[in-house]
Amino acid sequence: NWAASPDGRLLAVVREEAVRVLDLACGGWHDFAPGLGRLAAVAFSPDGLRLAAAGSHGVAVWDVDG
């Protein structure tokens, strides 16, 4: 599962129990391991200010730095 931010700057990819976010402008990766078990989905909010991930143990939401 993956999601692109509304402005197209970030790409979030689910990798089993972690989320990898690629900043397409600089090519840098940021890793998040939310402790949610096996992840099933990731999505950006419509305004692009938050990133959410859903897993077998719950949901986590992060603020996205602009």
Salt bridges, closest charged atoms under 4 A:
ASP7 OD2 - ARG9 NE 3.82
ASP23 OD2 - ARG9 NH1 3.41
ASP31 OD1 - ARG20 NE 2.62
ASP47 OD2 - ARG50 NH2 3.83
